[in-house]
């Protein structure tokens, strides 16, 4: 059992929390107001704990960033001490919204949120993954007709192996996990998100992933 903290209490964070808790991990969701977060997430596994984001980062062993990508860098840089020595799994995309609220442009063209986080948090092992799909696919990859791909980017090999194990707990088969290399490769997967809004506008909000076909 791993002690996992999730920063962000939206659909992504709560979806991951439920599946990881069901897999036997101790999960804490970190929100700005733990009481409000708990009230808004009635129905989640009662074993899931709630705390503020700083306490969550400080008291857990692995932290998942599920905060809005356009503000993640500022939020997490403020938690540098709490995140020191830990694995930070970044599943967010940093984009500016288009007029309809869907992703329009990248916040960090020529770079990526994951790279910015790694530079700002040099004592933290950042691993980028699960950012190339809608939130429901993250915990149920088997529901898509075409097997999806979970990409990995990160500088620390041990951290990536640890994250690969957690992906297995979320339902990902080893052959569907693609290690792209160091953290700079995250700029490729973060750019993939720009294809998603065009698909959603044409086909509606249905489970999809940007995957590798062989």
Backbone as a chain_set.jsonl record, in Angstrom:
{"seq": "XXXXXXXXXXXXXXXXXXXXXXXXXXXXXXXXXXXXXXXXXXXXXXXXXXXXXXXXXXXXXXXXXXXXXXXXXXXXXXXXXXXXXXXXXXXXXXXXXXXXXXXXXXXXXXXXXXXXXXXXXXXXXXXXXXXXXXXXXXXXXXXXXXXXXXXXXXXXXXXXXXXXXXXXXXXXXXXXXXXXXXXXXXXXXXXXXXXXXXXXXXXXXXXXXXXXXX", "coords": {"N": [[0.847, -1.2, 0.0], [0.546, 2.2, -0.864], [1.061, 5.551, 0.173], [-0.728, 8.023, -1.079], [-1.056, 11.263, -2.352], [-3.381, 13.524, -3.756], [-3.504, 16.379, -5.549], [-5.973, 18.562, -6.161], [-9.38, 18.521, -6.701], [-11.239, 18.013, -8.642], [-12.918, 16.469, -11.474], [-10.887, 14.857, -12.553], [-9.066, 14.445, -10.371], [-10.735, 13.264, -8.361], [-11.665, 11.008, -9.671], [-9.301, 9.516, -10.083], [-8.624, 9.184, -7.414], [-10.667, 7.503, -6.406], [-10.256, 5.068, -7.813], [-7.603, 4.386, -7.134], [-7.812, 4.152, -4.371], [-9.562, 2.002, -4.202], [-7.852, 0.087, -5.126], [-6.317, -0.384, -2.972], [-4.603, 1.529, -1.934], [-3.636, 4.164, 0.318], [-5.284, 7.116, 0.215], [-5.221, 10.623, -0.062], [-7.045, 13.502, -0.705], [-6.205, 16.673, -1.712], [-7.416, 19.834, -1.274], [-8.458, 23.301, -1.588], [-10.24, 23.884, 0.427], [-10.793, 21.577, 2.701], [-13.197, 20.725, 3.951], [-15.251, 21.661, 2.252], [-14.53, 20.273, -0.047], [-14.896, 17.592, 0.737], [-17.652, 17.65, 1.131], [-18.554, 18.048, -1.449], [-17.918, 15.718, -2.7], [-19.388, 13.513, -2.02], [-20.072, 10.077, -1.786], [-17.747, 9.017, -2.68], [-15.184, 6.568, -1.985], [-15.223, 5.847, 1.404], [-12.856, 5.621, 2.751], [-11.089, 7.436, 1.774], [-9.178, 10.274, 2.519], [-9.291, 13.796, 3.417], [-7.675, 16.917, 2.994], [-5.897, 20.071, 3.282], [-3.969, 21.436, 0.535], [-1.221, 21.826, 1.089], [-0.756, 20.291, 3.414], [-1.431, 17.8, 2.384], [0.581, 17.395, 0.431], [2.777, 17.321, 2.121], [2.421, 15.112, 3.827], [2.169, 12.76, 2.385], [3.522, 10.121, 0.264], [3.767, 9.846, -2.514], [2.782, 12.164, -4.938], [0.103, 13.386, -6.846], [-0.406, 15.616, -9.429], [-3.269, 17.135, -10.129], [-4.302, 19.579, -10.557], [-5.615, 22.591, -12.147], [-3.92, 23.097, -15.173], [-2.979, 25.597, -16.054], [-2.416, 27.024, -13.804], [-0.86, 25.423, -12.273], [1.975, 25.512, -12.024], [2.613, 27.747, -10.42], [1.191, 27.074, -8.07], [2.405, 24.625, -7.252], [5.104, 25.231, -7.081], [5.09, 26.723, -4.808], [4.957, 24.733, -2.989], [7.406, 23.6, -2.678], [9.164, 22.738, -0.592], [7.603, 20.804, 0.738], [7.313, 18.92, -1.274], [9.809, 17.951, -1.731], [12.117, 15.405, -2.509], [10.183, 13.606, -3.262], [8.022, 11.682, -5.489], [6.409, 13.234, -8.109], [3.575, 13.015, -9.884], [2.504, 14.203, -12.834], [-0.433, 14.973, -14.323], [-1.679, 16.921, -15.689], [-2.612, 19.412, -18.18], [-1.284, 22.336, -19.505], [-2.963, 24.897, -20.69], [-4.356, 27.637, -22.586], [-7.696, 28.633, -22.612], [-10.011, 28.309, -25.329], [-12.665, 30.234, -26.91], [-14.936, 28.702, -26.421], [-14.361, 27.394, -24.121], [-12.856, 25.083, -24.281], [-9.549, 23.57, -24.621], [-7.228, 25.797, -26.143], [-4.669, 27.098, -26.831], [-1.215, 26.329, -26.063], [0.238, 26.918, -22.881], [2.963, 26.928, -22.527], [4.624, 27.011, -25.039], [7.083, 25.309, -26.959], [8.147, 24.226, -24.74], [7.094, 22.605, -21.743], [4.577, 21.973, -19.243], [5.42, 19.979, -17.46], [8.234, 20.071, -17.713], [8.708, 22.659, -16.769], [7.838, 22.358, -14.135], [9.704, 20.454, -13.207], [12.062, 21.947, -13.37], [11.504, 23.955, -11.524], [11.243, 22.49, -9.247], [13.693, 21.05, -8.238], [14.46, 19.007, -6.48], [12.548, 17.127, -6.605], [11.012, 14.298, -8.149], [9.724, 14.402, -11.144], [7.162, 12.983, -13.064], [5.567, 12.636, -16.075], [2.367, 11.728, -17.209], [-0.681, 10.155, -18.469], [-1.985, 12.363, -19.582], [-3.031, 12.534, -22.084], [-5.649, 11.943, -22.672], [-9.226, 11.732, -21.994], [-10.642, 12.176, -18.711], [-12.059, 9.901, -17.757], [-10.968, 7.746, -19.066], [-8.517, 7.407, -17.921], [-8.733, 5.742, -15.706], [-10.035, 3.556, -16.647], [-9.051, 2.115, -19.018], [-9.721, -0.075, -20.518], [-12.226, 0.276, -21.548], [-12.295, 1.49, -24.009], [-12.646, 0.91, -27.51], [-10.395, 0.663, -29.179], [-7.27, -0.169, -27.909], [-5.871, 2.109, -25.642], [-2.991, 4.333, -25.197], [-0.681, 4.93, -22.593], [1.54, 7.373, -22.0], [4.889, 7.915, -20.786], [7.035, 10.28, -19.292], [10.077, 11.342, -17.938], [12.912, 12.084, -15.797], [13.991, 10.367, -13.918], [14.639, 7.022, -13.531], [13.83, 5.112, -11.619], [11.629, 6.393, -10.487], [9.898, 6.392, -12.676], [9.461, 3.657, -12.973], [8.085, 3.138, -10.618], [5.772, 4.656, -11.057], [4.783, 3.302, -13.264], [3.961, 0.938, -12.027], [1.801, 1.939, -10.516], [0.137, 2.723, -12.592], [-0.579, 0.228, -13.512], [-2.261, -0.541, -11.423], [-4.366, 1.075, -12.022], [-5.438, -0.132, -14.171], [-3.939, -0.36, -16.485], [-2.31, -2.173, -18.986], [0.995, -3.548, -19.291], [2.033, -3.501, -21.937], [0.772, -1.369, -23.073], [1.872, 0.892, -22.121], [4.018, 3.458, -22.762], [7.239, 4.415, -22.595], [8.684, 7.383, -23.146], [11.049, 8.686, -22.626], [13.254, 11.174, -21.275], [12.324, 14.092, -19.265], [11.94, 16.156, -21.085], [10.551, 15.095, -23.189], [7.935, 15.34, -22.576], [6.86, 17.594, -23.713], [5.946, 16.831, -26.167], [3.754, 15.087, -25.685], [2.114, 16.808, -24.25], [1.479, 18.648, -26.217], [-0.208, 17.133, -27.754], [-2.74, 17.423, -26.738], [-3.98, 19.467, -28.06], [-5.284, 18.425, -30.217], [-7.524, 17.266, -29.208], [-9.822, 19.025, -28.489], [-10.936, 19.627, -31.004], [-11.903, 17.169, -31.842], [-13.808, 16.698, -29.847], [-15.627, 18.754, -30.355], [-16.763, 17.898, -32.712], [-17.774, 15.348, -32.183], [-18.82, 15.239, -29.651], [-18.751, 14.918, -26.002], [-17.172, 12.318, -25.397], [-15.548, 9.291, -24.287], [-12.141, 9.34, -25.084], [-8.774, 8.873, -26.338], [-5.472, 9.901, -27.168], [-3.558, 7.92, -28.994], [-0.966, 5.408, -29.57], [-0.648, 3.54, -32.445], [0.109, 0.293, -33.513]], "CA": [[0.0, 0.0, 0.0], [1.285, 3.448, -0.963], [0.372, 6.733, 0.676], [-0.792, 8.87, -2.265], [-1.784, 12.517, -2.261], [-3.857, 14.055, -5.029], [-3.771, 17.809, -5.49], [-7.038, 18.834, -7.109], [-10.57, 17.755, -6.327], [-12.196, 18.007, -9.745], [-13.241, 15.154, -12.022], [-9.662, 14.067, -12.708], [-8.554, 14.049, -9.072], [-11.625, 12.35, -7.644], [-11.695, 9.759, -10.426], [-8.084, 8.795, -9.735], [-8.688, 8.834, -5.992], [-11.543, 6.365, -6.219], [-9.658, 3.833, -8.335], [-6.408, 4.053, -6.356], [-8.26, 3.694, -3.065], [-10.106, 0.653, -4.4], [-6.713, -0.813, -5.342], [-5.683, -0.63, -1.685], [-3.71, 2.597, -1.505], [-4.185, 5.182, 1.207], [-5.383, 8.297, -0.648], [-5.672, 11.895, 0.496], [-7.324, 14.537, -1.696], [-5.858, 17.992, -1.22], [-8.152, 20.941, -1.88], [-8.302, 24.562, -0.872], [-11.05, 23.771, 1.629], [-11.087, 20.152, 2.863], [-14.6, 20.51, 4.29], [-16.037, 21.836, 1.036], [-14.198, 19.177, -0.954], [-15.568, 16.388, 1.225], [-19.087, 17.813, 0.915], [-18.831, 17.958, -2.886], [-17.522, 14.415, -3.233], [-20.143, 12.458, -1.332], [-20.174, 8.89, -2.623], [-16.428, 8.44, -2.854], [-14.763, 5.588, -0.995], [-15.103, 6.52, 2.703], [-11.483, 5.536, 3.248], [-10.331, 8.574, 1.244], [-9.057, 11.39, 3.455], [-9.286, 15.132, 2.823], [-6.802, 17.862, 3.686], [-5.483, 21.167, 2.403], [-2.948, 20.973, -0.401], [0.102, 21.783, 1.709], [-0.712, 19.107, 4.28], [-1.447, 16.622, 1.523], [1.92, 17.236, -0.15], [3.755, 17.05, 3.183], [2.19, 13.866, 4.571], [2.054, 11.598, 1.507], [4.791, 9.693, -0.327], [3.674, 10.138, -3.944], [1.786, 13.22, -5.12], [-0.414, 13.537, -8.209], [-0.887, 16.958, -9.744], [-4.503, 17.184, -10.925], [-4.785, 20.951, -10.507], [-5.662, 23.196, -13.486], [-2.554, 23.239, -15.659], [-2.532, 26.973, -16.252], [-1.98, 27.587, -12.527], [-0.134, 24.383, -11.536], [3.358, 25.868, -11.742], [2.627, 28.633, -9.263], [0.717, 26.329, -6.895], [3.331, 23.592, -6.807], [6.356, 25.865, -6.679], [4.88, 27.138, -3.423], [5.04, 23.53, -2.15], [8.723, 23.018, -2.966], [9.685, 22.038, 0.586], [6.768, 19.632, 0.995], [7.47, 17.948, -2.364], [11.214, 17.558, -1.847], [12.411, 13.988, -2.379], [9.021, 12.777, -3.594], [7.606, 11.545, -6.88], [5.262, 14.051, -8.49], [2.977, 12.553, -11.134], [1.794, 15.338, -13.43], [-1.41, 14.523, -15.322], [-2.376, 18.121, -16.164], [-2.182, 20.103, -19.392], [-1.302, 23.785, -19.324], [-3.485, 25.509, -21.908], [-5.273, 28.766, -22.543], [-8.968, 28.202, -23.165], [-10.636, 28.975, -26.469], [-13.913, 30.917, -26.559], [-15.933, 27.74, -25.946], [-13.896, 26.78, -22.89], [-11.976, 23.953, -24.546], [-8.16, 24.005, -24.808], [-6.965, 26.513, -27.375], [-3.23, 27.22, -27.066], [-0.36, 25.888, -24.973], [0.817, 27.971, -22.036], [4.428, 26.888, -22.596], [5.077, 26.496, -26.339], [8.522, 25.074, -26.973], [8.492, 23.578, -23.479], [5.929, 21.886, -21.224], [4.344, 22.141, -17.812], [6.265, 19.029, -16.732], [9.596, 20.603, -17.686], [8.708, 23.818, -15.876], [7.742, 21.846, -12.77], [10.97, 19.834, -12.84], [13.04, 23.013, -13.153], [11.138, 24.684, -10.311], [11.286, 21.55, -8.118], [14.833, 20.198, -8.585], [14.598, 17.889, -5.554], [11.357, 16.292, -6.796], [11.085, 13.481, -9.364], [8.498, 14.639, -11.904], [6.841, 12.029, -14.124], [4.379, 13.036, -16.835], [1.607, 10.606, -17.773], [-2.154, 10.19, -18.471], [-2.493, 13.677, -19.996], [-3.434, 12.48, -23.491], [-6.958, 11.269, -22.707], [-10.214, 12.278, -21.083], [-10.419, 11.685, -17.354], [-12.634, 8.583, -17.494], [-10.1, 6.72, -19.648], [-7.366, 7.229, -17.032], [-8.977, 4.653, -14.756], [-10.763, 2.471, -17.31], [-8.586, 2.05, -20.411], [-10.321, -1.221, -21.202], [-13.54, 0.623, -22.09], [-12.177, 1.949, -25.39], [-12.578, -0.159, -28.513], [-8.974, 0.576, -29.52], [-6.492, -0.027, -26.676], [-5.181, 3.393, -25.581], [-1.601, 4.372, -24.765], [-0.273, 5.839, -21.517], [2.925, 7.761, -22.217], [5.657, 8.307, -19.618], [8.201, 11.138, -19.473], [10.685, 11.677, -16.655], [14.364, 11.931, -15.754], [14.394, 9.363, -12.94], [14.142, 5.709, -13.962], [13.117, 4.48, -10.508], [10.323, 7.05, -10.381], [9.039, 5.915, -13.771], [9.05, 2.279, -12.67], [7.065, 3.24, -9.578], [4.553, 5.147, -11.691], [4.289, 2.202, -14.092], [3.217, 0.063, -11.126], [0.517, 2.571, -10.196], [-0.699, 2.633, -13.795], [-1.142, -1.121, -13.5], [-3.388, -0.537, -10.488], [-5.465, 1.793, -12.67], [-5.965, -0.951, -15.252], [-3.124, -0.283, -17.693], [-1.452, -3.303, -19.272], [2.37, -3.088, -19.568], [2.29, -3.256, -23.364], [0.123, -0.114, -23.478], [2.599, 1.985, -21.47], [5.128, 3.821, -23.645], [8.227, 5.316, -21.982], [9.252, 8.199, -24.219], [12.381, 9.169, -22.288], [13.395, 12.147, -20.2], [11.194, 15.008, -19.049], [11.712, 17.022, -22.246], [9.603, 14.464, -24.114], [6.572, 15.702, -22.183], [6.321, 18.65, -24.588], [5.255, 16.171, -27.274], [2.438, 14.606, -25.265], [1.28, 17.952, -23.885], [0.986, 19.252, -27.456], [-1.272, 16.285, -28.3], [-4.045, 17.856, -26.231], [-4.583, 20.422, -28.99], [-6.159, 17.704, -31.154], [-8.718, 16.779, -28.511], [-11.023, 19.851, -28.582], [-11.538, 19.53, -32.339], [-12.651, 15.919, -31.854], [-14.966, 16.863, -28.98], [-16.619, 19.623, -31.02], [-17.414, 17.151, -33.787], [-18.387, 14.091, -31.762], [-19.341, 15.316, -28.301], [-17.873, 14.566, -24.885], [-17.135, 10.866, -25.262], [-14.198, 8.835, -23.914], [-11.147, 9.248, -26.159], [-7.37, 9.007, -25.975], [-4.543, 10.032, -28.301], [-2.799, 6.691, -28.752], [0.0, 4.899, -30.529], [-1.118, 2.332, -33.112], [1.206, -0.534, -34.053]], "C": [[0.88, 1.246, 0.0], [0.418, 4.59, -0.454], [0.402, 7.797, -0.422], [-1.609, 10.123, -1.987], [-2.172, 13.002, -3.636], [-4.202, 15.519, -4.834], [-4.779, 18.149, -6.576], [-8.216, 17.923, -6.849], [-11.655, 17.828, -7.394], [-12.428, 16.592, -10.249], [-12.013, 14.268, -12.145], [-9.201, 13.538, -11.356], [-9.43, 13.043, -8.355], [-11.735, 11.001, -8.351], [-10.481, 8.903, -10.092], [-8.119, 8.328, -8.283], [-9.518, 7.578, -5.761], [-10.905, 5.059, -6.654], [-8.431, 3.426, -7.518], [-6.768, 3.574, -4.956], [-8.803, 2.275, -3.158], [-9.002, -0.373, -4.604], [-5.921, -1.049, -4.06], [-4.732, 0.434, -1.195], [-4.414, 3.531, -0.529], [-4.136, 6.508, 0.458], [-5.897, 9.5, 0.137], [-5.874, 12.88, -0.65], [-7.037, 15.893, -1.059], [-6.592, 19.075, -1.982], [-7.944, 22.21, -1.086], [-9.096, 24.564, 0.425], [-11.439, 22.308, 1.802], [-12.555, 19.87, 3.153], [-15.489, 20.625, 3.057], [-15.798, 20.697, 0.059], [-14.918, 17.904, -0.545], [-17.065, 16.458, 0.962], [-19.457, 17.632, -0.552], [-18.558, 16.583, -3.458], [-18.183, 13.277, -2.458], [-20.311, 11.273, -2.288], [-18.835, 8.267, -2.933], [-16.165, 7.412, -1.751], [-14.552, 6.293, 0.355], [-13.708, 6.457, 3.301], [-10.628, 6.701, 2.754], [-10.354, 9.719, 2.249], [-9.032, 12.716, 2.694], [-8.422, 16.052, 3.67], [-6.569, 19.052, 2.773], [-4.3, 20.69, 1.566], [-1.564, 20.897, 0.226], [0.245, 20.562, 2.615], [-0.677, 17.829, 3.461], [-0.068, 16.359, 0.936], [2.938, 16.819, 0.907], [3.63, 15.635, 3.736], [2.069, 12.625, 3.692], [3.386, 11.316, 0.819], [4.88, 9.987, -1.824], [2.545, 11.133, -4.128], [1.396, 13.298, -6.59], [-0.903, 14.964, -8.388], [-2.081, 16.872, -10.681], [-5.135, 18.564, -10.795], [-4.863, 21.51, -11.918], [-4.262, 23.558, -13.972], [-2.066, 24.661, -15.795], [-2.1, 27.649, -14.955], [-1.14, 26.6, -11.716], [1.264, 24.825, -11.128], [3.459, 26.751, -10.506], [2.234, 27.881, -7.991], [1.794, 25.391, -6.355], [4.704, 24.151, -6.441], [6.274, 26.318, -5.233], [4.985, 25.962, -2.45], [6.395, 22.843, -2.299], [9.259, 22.209, -1.789], [8.916, 20.745, 0.823], [6.97, 18.533, -0.045], [8.892, 17.434, -2.507], [11.399, 16.065, -1.598], [11.293, 13.063, -2.809], [8.836, 12.649, -5.109], [6.375, 12.405, -7.089], [4.771, 13.572, -9.851], [2.121, 13.682, -11.687], [0.872, 14.836, -14.536], [-2.129, 15.708, -15.972], [-1.813, 18.615, -17.486], [-2.336, 21.601, -19.185], [-1.711, 24.453, -20.628], [-4.277, 26.776, -21.587], [-6.565, 28.317, -23.215], [-9.356, 29.002, -24.402], [-11.96, 29.58, -26.006], [-14.965, 29.971, -26.0], [-15.494, 26.995, -24.688], [-13.014, 25.562, -23.063], [-10.55, 24.448, -24.775], [-7.937, 24.646, -26.172], [-5.489, 26.557, -27.727], [-2.463, 26.729, -25.841], [0.156, 27.082, -24.179], [2.33, 28.054, -22.19], [4.896, 26.315, -23.929], [6.596, 26.39, -26.374], [9.039, 24.457, -25.691], [7.263, 22.799, -23.031], [5.769, 22.214, -19.754], [5.263, 21.221, -17.014], [7.706, 19.517, -16.633], [9.705, 21.794, -16.74], [8.657, 23.368, -14.418], [9.064, 21.223, -12.329], [12.047, 20.881, -12.567], [12.774, 23.758, -11.851], [11.276, 23.827, -9.063], [12.449, 20.569, -8.336], [15.018, 18.989, -7.679], [13.409, 16.925, -5.617], [11.498, 15.531, -8.113], [9.756, 13.59, -10.11], [8.346, 13.576, -12.997], [5.535, 12.474, -14.78], [3.681, 11.801, -17.389], [0.117, 10.924, -17.745], [-2.751, 11.513, -18.936], [-2.992, 13.697, -21.433], [-4.786, 11.804, -23.673], [-7.938, 12.026, -21.829], [-10.151, 11.531, -19.756], [-10.944, 10.272, -17.126], [-11.782, 7.444, -18.051], [-8.91, 6.433, -18.73], [-7.517, 6.017, -16.135], [-9.743, 3.49, -15.365], [-10.33, 2.36, -18.766], [-9.237, 0.942, -21.207], [-11.666, -0.884, -21.842], [-13.475, 1.134, -23.526], [-12.057, 0.77, -26.34], [-11.144, -0.407, -28.958], [-8.166, 0.753, -28.247], [-5.703, 1.292, -26.669], [-3.743, 3.243, -25.089], [-1.446, 5.342, -23.603], [1.206, 6.13, -21.716], [3.575, 8.15, -20.893], [6.806, 9.207, -20.038], [8.768, 11.459, -18.096], [12.171, 11.386, -16.665], [14.825, 10.79, -14.868], [13.774, 8.013, -13.278], [13.375, 5.0, -12.847], [11.728, 5.076, -10.356], [9.386, 6.557, -11.467], [8.597, 4.474, -13.546], [7.951, 2.271, -11.604], [5.736, 3.671, -10.17], [3.953, 4.072, -12.597], [3.489, 1.222, -13.247], [1.859, 0.632, -10.764], [-0.419, 2.56, -11.399], [-1.332, 1.245, -13.905], [-2.335, -1.221, -12.568], [-4.602, 0.193, -11.06], [-6.03, 1.029, -13.862], [-5.146, -0.965, -16.521], [-2.23, -1.504, -17.827], [-0.06, -2.817, -19.662], [2.629, -2.745, -21.032], [1.64, -1.973, -23.872], [0.75, 1.096, -22.802], [3.867, 2.258, -22.259], [6.023, 4.845, -22.959], [8.933, 6.084, -23.095], [10.664, 8.689, -23.913], [12.339, 10.222, -21.196], [12.257, 13.167, -20.204], [10.942, 15.923, -20.246], [10.728, 16.416, -23.235], [8.15, 14.771, -23.757], [5.996, 16.796, -23.073], [5.572, 18.043, -25.775], [3.859, 15.736, -26.845], [1.541, 15.758, -24.832], [0.712, 18.634, -25.129], [-0.149, 18.441, -28.064], [-2.655, 16.754, -27.872], [-4.735, 18.801, -27.202], [-5.462, 19.741, -30.032], [-7.506, 17.39, -30.515], [-9.936, 17.695, -28.665], [-11.708, 19.792, -29.942], [-12.382, 18.259, -32.451], [-13.916, 16.045, -31.016], [-16.037, 17.73, -29.634], [-17.404, 18.86, -32.079], [-18.241, 15.971, -33.265], [-18.968, 14.13, -30.355], [-18.359, 14.79, -27.265], [-17.954, 13.065, -24.625], [-15.706, 10.433, -24.949], [-13.285, 8.687, -25.121], [-9.75, 9.343, -25.553], [-6.561, 9.165, -27.254], [-3.495, 8.938, -28.142], [-1.875, 6.334, -29.883], [-0.532, 3.595, -31.117], [0.076, 1.592, -33.699], [0.633, -1.616, -34.956]], "O": [[1.838, 1.34, 0.767], [-0.801, 4.591, -0.629], [1.445, 8.404, -0.667], [-2.716, 10.051, -1.452], [-1.387, 12.906, -4.579], [-5.087, 15.858, -4.048], [-4.483, 18.039, -7.766], [-8.071, 16.702, -6.785], [-12.843, 17.718, -7.092], [-12.167, 15.625, -9.534], [-12.08, 13.068, -11.877], [-8.971, 12.339, -11.198], [-8.925, 12.069, -7.797], [-11.881, 9.968, -7.699], [-10.611, 7.704, -9.845], [-7.697, 7.216, -7.966], [-9.115, 6.692, -5.007], [-10.998, 4.054, -5.95], [-8.241, 2.241, -7.241], [-6.107, 2.69, -4.412], [-8.534, 1.444, -2.29], [-9.177, -1.553, -4.301], [-4.965, -1.824, -4.054], [-4.11, 0.269, -0.146], [-5.638, 3.666, -0.552], [-3.054, 6.976, 0.105], [-6.866, 9.409, 0.891], [-4.979, 13.071, -1.473], [-7.566, 16.215, 0.005], [-6.416, 19.223, -3.191], [-7.321, 22.19, -0.024], [-8.679, 25.172, 1.411], [-12.34, 21.836, 1.108], [-13.105, 18.886, 2.659], [-16.371, 19.795, 2.839], [-16.728, 20.209, -0.583], [-15.488, 17.213, -1.389], [-17.684, 15.454, 0.613], [-20.535, 17.129, -0.87], [-18.933, 16.307, -4.598], [-17.593, 12.213, -2.272], [-20.652, 11.453, -3.458], [-18.768, 7.127, -3.394], [-16.841, 7.396, -0.723], [-13.775, 7.245, 0.43], [-13.413, 7.17, 4.26], [-9.537, 6.922, 3.28], [-11.409, 10.088, 2.764], [-8.784, 12.752, 1.488], [-8.433, 15.982, 4.899], [-6.995, 19.045, 1.619], [-3.702, 19.655, 1.86], [-0.804, 19.98, -0.084], [1.268, 19.878, 2.577], [0.03, 16.883, 3.808], [0.402, 15.221, 0.944], [3.856, 16.052, 0.619], [4.639, 15.02, 4.081], [1.882, 11.528, 4.218], [4.273, 12.17, 0.796], [5.945, 10.336, -2.333], [1.471, 10.974, -3.546], [2.256, 13.277, -7.471], [-1.711, 15.46, -7.603], [-1.937, 16.576, -11.867], [-6.352, 18.709, -10.909], [-4.233, 20.957, -12.82], [-3.509, 24.238, -13.275], [-0.87, 24.92, -15.667], [-1.49, 28.718, -14.986], [-0.748, 26.906, -10.59], [1.699, 24.548, -10.011], [4.305, 26.519, -9.643], [2.877, 28.037, -6.953], [2.062, 25.365, -5.153], [5.389, 23.599, -5.58], [7.272, 26.3, -4.514], [5.089, 26.159, -1.239], [6.513, 21.639, -2.072], [9.759, 21.1, -1.981], [9.518, 19.703, 1.081], [6.818, 17.35, 0.261], [9.147, 16.558, -3.333], [10.907, 15.525, -0.607], [11.442, 11.843, -2.729], [9.414, 13.403, -5.892], [5.41, 12.314, -6.331], [5.472, 13.709, -10.854], [1.127, 14.071, -11.075], [1.336, 14.334, -15.56], [-3.085, 15.515, -16.723], [-0.69, 18.283, -17.865], [-3.383, 22.075, -18.747], [-0.911, 24.564, -21.558], [-4.788, 26.956, -20.482], [-6.529, 27.689, -24.273], [-9.073, 30.195, -24.512], [-12.331, 29.449, -24.839], [-15.799, 30.381, -25.193], [-16.175, 26.072, -24.24], [-12.471, 25.054, -22.081], [-10.352, 25.621, -25.09], [-8.376, 24.137, -27.203], [-5.094, 26.105, -28.802], [-2.988, 26.714, -24.728], [0.469, 28.128, -24.747], [2.918, 29.12, -22.008], [5.504, 25.244, -23.956], [7.304, 27.269, -25.882], [10.234, 24.19, -25.564], [6.467, 22.375, -23.869], [6.705, 22.674, -19.101], [5.825, 21.636, -16.001], [8.331, 19.389, -15.581], [10.681, 21.92, -15.999], [9.349, 23.926, -13.566], [9.5, 21.438, -11.198], [12.85, 20.726, -11.647], [13.71, 24.148, -11.153], [11.41, 24.347, -7.955], [12.217, 19.387, -8.59], [15.678, 18.028, -8.076], [13.283, 16.024, -4.788], [12.043, 16.061, -9.082], [8.778, 12.939, -9.742], [9.279, 13.308, -13.754], [4.524, 12.661, -14.104], [4.325, 10.928, -17.972], [-0.302, 11.864, -17.069], [-3.933, 11.758, -18.696], [-3.339, 14.758, -21.952], [-5.041, 11.171, -24.697], [-7.539, 12.86, -21.016], [-9.669, 10.4, -19.687], [-10.335, 9.511, -16.374], [-11.86, 6.313, -17.571], [-8.356, 5.334, -18.761], [-6.536, 5.336, -15.835], [-10.068, 2.532, -14.663], [-11.161, 2.498, -19.664], [-9.302, 1.008, -22.434], [-12.194, -1.69, -22.609], [-14.505, 1.205, -24.196], [-11.44, -0.244, -26.014], [-10.724, -1.556, -29.098], [-8.359, 1.75, -27.551], [-4.946, 1.557, -27.602], [-3.334, 2.178, -24.628], [-2.004, 6.439, -23.62], [2.035, 5.227, -21.612], [2.907, 8.65, -19.988], [7.48, 8.932, -21.031], [8.018, 11.81, -17.185], [12.645, 10.551, -17.435], [15.935, 10.288, -15.04], [12.552, 7.868, -13.311], [12.365, 4.35, -13.116], [10.759, 4.353, -10.124], [8.204, 6.326, -11.21], [7.473, 4.111, -13.893], [7.004, 1.49, -11.686], [4.691, 3.117, -9.829], [2.731, 3.951, -12.682], [2.454, 0.723, -13.69], [0.872, -0.102, -10.707], [-1.631, 2.406, -11.244], [-2.476, 1.108, -14.336], [-3.311, -1.903, -12.876], [-5.732, -0.044, -10.632], [-6.986, 1.478, -14.494], [-5.584, -1.511, -17.534], [-1.483, -1.84, -16.908], [0.062, -1.773, -20.302], [3.362, -1.802, -21.33], [1.928, -1.535, -24.985], [0.223, 2.205, -22.897], [4.705, 1.368, -22.406], [5.63, 5.995, -22.762], [9.683, 5.509, -23.885], [11.4, 9.066, -24.824], [11.495, 10.172, -20.302], [11.352, 13.109, -21.036], [9.827, 16.42, -20.405], [10.133, 17.136, -24.036], [7.241, 14.496, -24.541], [4.776, 16.921, -23.183], [4.666, 18.67, -26.324], [2.886, 15.985, -27.556], [0.326, 15.695, -25.024], [-0.41, 19.141, -25.1], [-0.968, 18.983, -28.807], [-3.637, 16.508, -28.572], [-5.959, 18.925, -27.17], [-6.293, 20.394, -30.664], [-8.513, 17.263, -31.212], [-11.018, 17.185, -28.953], [-12.932, 19.897, -30.023], [-13.443, 18.266, -33.075], [-14.976, 15.563, -31.414], [-17.229, 17.464, -29.478], [-18.578, 19.146, -32.313], [-19.28, 15.636, -33.834], [-19.556, 13.144, -29.91], [-17.286, 14.286, -27.597], [-18.697, 12.604, -23.758], [-14.755, 11.13, -25.305], [-13.62, 7.984, -26.074], [-9.563, 9.817, -24.433], [-6.924, 8.624, -28.299], [-2.641, 9.017, -27.259], [-1.969, 6.863, -30.991], [-0.832, 2.655, -30.381], [0.952, 2.203, -34.312], [1.384, -2.419, -35.51]]}, "num_chains": 1, "name": "protein.A"}
